[in-house]
Amino acid sequence: MSVIKVPEADVSGWKCAACGEELVSMPVELEYLESLFTVELPACPACRFVLIPEELALGKMHQVEQLLEDK
């Protein structure tokens, strides 16, 4: 499965609340309605906690959710 690249979010200076590690862009697996997607998002390299930027959640991800729900 290929990795979906999303527009680079400005996460410079963002740290994981649990680990204190700087977030880095890495491939993460998302699941929605029994569909799996590999997406490159900012995440903690230690605990793998993922940051989904607000503009992505309310924009492109919302559109994909609607398409999957309409099937």
Helices and strands as residue ranges (DSSP letters): E 3-5, E 24-32, E 35-43, H 54-58, H 60-70
